[in-house]
Amino acid sequence: MPETSFPIRYLSPVLLCLLGTTLGACSGGDFGRVRDDFRNDDMHRWIGAEATSSVALRPSQFQLTDAERQLRDLAYPLIEPPHSRPAWRTVFGEFQPIASPWRQAVVFDRTAYGRALIDEPHRSHASRYAQLIDDVRDDITRFELFYAGAIPVLELDRKRNATLAHISELSPREKADAAARMQENALIVQWVQQCLERRVSSYRWGLERLVLQAPDTMAADADRLIGELAAQTANPPVTAKPVVERPLTTRG
């Protein structure tokens, strides 16, 4: 059956208005986050399951608390490599699970971000510097938001651990699920910490190549912001007790 098409000049004003409203609604949120109307409550629950399974631990069967759910939502933009998916996937919420750094098959390539920054079409080298500066500045904001959410989660886990010995008729399954959830939360914080370190390394490599190919005074601003992110990453406001040894990373 042949396809039927209708030139836009024949569309009614009402339909055009509805179409414009629909398209206008499909805009991404701040810092590349998905709009709330494209989200669901447990869209990032898989992060905890991936973290635990990658180190041969079982995930907790407990439901996520609001704070734990927020921790996973705030972790995702930092564990996802910058610019690793097209902008339209950000708009429509097409998320793909990411392998944790504890899986031996994962190889970190610190050159990937810089090569993409240089190879992608840009109006000028100044726009490449601007992109780098925006990415680092966004990560500084994400850093603050993530750790603001991580602090209460880890503090409540410490209290949860302290109360285990005082809970009456605690079943082995309940104890195991509580321990698994605390390990899961700690692994997520460690995962983000390692990804921040990798981002700093990637941004430095990208800036060095930009300076090499197209020196510009904007490099000073980029270097200052990368230094700020590196200082924050080296001194996080809270650290999680290590569950496993840090994974090996390959710096390309």
C-alpha positions in Angstrom: 0.0 0.0 0.0 1.5 3.4 -1.0 2.4 5.8 1.7 0.3 8.9 2.0 2.0 12.2 2.8 0.4 15.6 3.5 2.2 18.8 2.8 2.5 20.9 5.9 0.4 23.7 4.2 -2.6 21.5 4.5 -2.4 21.0 8.2 -5.0 22.7 10.3 -3.9 25.6 12.6 -5.1 23.5 15.6 -2.9 20.5 14.6 0.1 22.8 14.0 -0.4 24.3 17.5 -0.5 20.8 19.1 2.6 19.7 17.1 4.5 22.7 18.2 3.6 22.2 21.8 4.6 18.5 21.7 8.0 19.3 20.1 8.6 22.2 22.5 8.1 19.8 25.4 10.9 17.5 24.2 13.8 19.5 25.6 16.5 18.2 27.9 16.8 19.2 31.5 19.7 21.1 33.1 23.2 19.6 32.7 21.9 17.0 30.2 19.6 15.4 32.7 16.3 13.9 31.4 13.1 15.9 32.0 11.0 14.7 34.9 8.2 13.7 32.6 10.5 11.1 30.9 11.7 9.6 34.1 10.4 6.8 36.3 11.2 6.2 40.0 13.6 3.3 39.6 15.2 4.1 36.2 18.6 4.0 37.8 18.1 1.1 40.2 20.3 -1.1 37.9 23.4 0.9 39.0 23.4 -0.8 42.4 22.8 -4.3 40.9 25.7 -3.7 38.4 28.0 -2.5 41.1 27.4 -5.5 43.4 27.3 -8.2 40.7 30.6 -7.0 39.2 32.3 -7.9 42.4 30.4 -11.1 43.0 28.1 -9.7 45.7 24.3 -10.2 45.7 22.1 -7.2 45.4 19.7 -6.3 48.2 16.1 -7.1 47.8 15.0 -4.1 49.9 13.1 -1.3 48.2 15.1 1.8 47.7 14.5 4.7 50.0 14.0 8.2 48.6 17.6 9.1 49.5 19.0 6.0 47.9 17.0 6.5 44.8 18.3 10.1 44.5 21.8 8.8 45.0 21.5 6.6 42.0 19.9 9.4 39.9 22.7 11.8 40.8 25.4 9.1 40.1 24.3 8.4 36.6 25.5 11.6 34.9 28.9 11.1 36.5 29.5 7.5 35.7 28.4 8.0 32.1 31.3 9.2 30.0 30.8 12.7 28.8 29.2 13.0 25.4 28.9 9.2 25.1 25.4 9.4 23.5 23.6 11.7 21.1 21.7 14.6 22.5 18.4 13.1 21.3 18.9 10.2 23.6 19.2 12.6 26.5 15.9 14.2 25.5 14.0 11.0 25.2 15.6 9.2 28.1 17.3 6.3 26.3 19.7 5.1 28.9 22.0 2.1 28.5 23.4 0.2 31.5 27.1 0.9 32.0 29.6 -1.7 33.1 31.2 -0.9 36.4 35.0 -0.3 36.7 35.4 -3.5 38.6 34.7 -5.6 35.5 38.1 -6.6 34.0 36.8 -6.1 30.5 36.4 -2.4 31.1 39.3 -0.4 29.7 39.5 3.3 30.4 40.7 5.4 27.4 41.5 8.9 28.6 41.9 10.1 25.0 38.3 9.4 24.0 36.8 12.6 25.2 39.6 14.8 23.7 39.5 13.1 20.4 35.7 13.5 20.1 36.0 17.1 21.1 38.6 17.8 18.4 37.0 15.6 15.7 33.4 16.8 16.0 32.5 19.7 13.7 32.8 23.1 15.5 32.5 26.6 14.2 35.9 27.4 15.6 38.5 26.3 18.1 37.1 28.8 20.5 33.8 26.8 20.6 35.8 23.7 21.4 37.4 25.5 24.4 33.9 26.7 25.4 32.6 23.1 25.2 35.4 21.9 27.5 34.8 24.7 29.9 31.1 24.0 30.1 31.6 20.3 30.6 34.0 20.8 33.5 31.8 23.4 35.1 28.8 21.1 34.9 30.8 18.4 36.5 31.7 20.7 39.4 28.0 21.3 39.9 27.3 17.6 39.6 30.0 16.9 42.2 28.4 19.1 44.7 24.9 17.7 44.1 26.1 14.1 44.3 28.0 14.4 47.5 25.2 16.4 49.1 23.0 13.3 48.4 25.7 10.8 49.4 26.4 12.2 52.9 23.0 11.4 54.4 22.9 8.0 52.7 26.2 6.9 54.2 25.4 8.4 57.6 22.1 6.5 57.7 23.9 3.3 56.7 26.3 3.7 59.6 23.3 4.0 61.9 21.6 1.0 60.2 24.7 -1.1 60.8 24.9 0.0 64.5 21.3 -1.1 65.1 21.5 -4.6 63.5 22.6 -6.1 66.8 19.6 -4.6 68.6 16.8 -5.6 66.2 14.6 -8.4 67.6 14.0 -11.6 65.6 16.2 -10.5 62.8 16.2 -13.2 60.1 19.3 -14.2 58.2 17.6 -12.9 55.0 16.9 -9.5 56.5 20.4 -9.2 57.8 21.9 -10.2 54.4 19.7 -7.7 52.6 20.6 -4.9 55.0 24.4 -5.7 54.6 23.9 -5.9 50.8 22.3 -2.5 50.6 25.0 -0.9 52.6 27.7 -2.5 50.4 25.7 -1.4 47.3 25.5 2.3 48.4 29.2 2.3 49.3 30.1 0.8 45.9 28.1 3.5 44.1 30.0 6.3 45.9 33.3 4.5 45.0 32.2 4.1 41.4 31.5 7.9 41.1 34.8 8.7 42.7 36.7 6.7 40.2 34.8 8.2 37.3 35.5 11.7 38.6 39.2 10.9 38.6 39.0 9.6 35.0 37.1 12.7 33.9 39.8 14.9 35.3 42.4 12.8 33.4 40.3 13.0 30.2 39.8 16.7 30.4 43.5 17.3 31.0 44.4 15.3 27.9 41.8 17.1 25.8 43.0 20.6 27.0 46.6 19.6 26.2 45.6 18.7 22.6 43.6 21.9 22.1 46.6 24.0 23.3 48.9 22.0 21.0 46.7 22.5 17.9 45.1 25.9 18.6 46.6 27.9 21.5 44.1 30.4 23.0 43.8 32.5 26.1 40.7 30.5 27.0 43.0 27.6 27.9 43.8 29.4 31.2 40.1 29.4 32.2 39.8 25.7 31.3 42.9 24.8 33.2 41.7 26.6 36.3 38.4 24.8 36.2 40.0 21.4 35.7 42.3 22.2 38.7 39.2 23.0 40.8 37.5 19.7 39.8 40.7 17.8 40.5 41.0 19.4 44.0 37.4 18.5 44.8 37.9 15.0 43.5 41.0 14.5 45.6 39.2 15.7 48.8 35.6 14.5 48.7 33.5 15.6 51.6 32.7 12.0 52.5 34.3 8.6 51.6 32.8 5.2 51.6 34.5 2.3 53.3 36.1 0.2 50.5 34.2 -2.9 49.8 36.7 -4.2 47.2 40.1 -3.2 45.9 40.2 -0.4 43.4 40.1 -1.8 39.8 43.0 -1.5 37.4 42.7 1.3 34.9 44.3 1.8 31.5 45.4 5.3 30.7 45.6 5.4 26.9 
